[in-house]
Amino acid sequence: MFPSISLAQEIGLAVLLVAALVWVLGLGHMLWDSRFHHPEPDAYEGLSAIPSQRTATGHPLESVELTPAEQQAFAGLVRSFPQP
């Protein structure tokens, strides 16, 4: 094909051009699909694996009753935080 380059270089050039053509066609197809296929705004329902929070109080197993000594220790810890 080209008299100044070897056969291996010609094959490499052909493979490179085919790969570039496939990439451009794939990119065009991807952009074309994203241009016309928009998901509905209300189609998102959240993650199905994570349940939604039902109330502001939370689940009864997510809270712990503190003893008076623990309450005092927690109050002392809160008082030790620097005030903004």
Helices and strands as residue ranges (DSSP letters): H 7-36, G 41-43, G 60-62, H 68-80
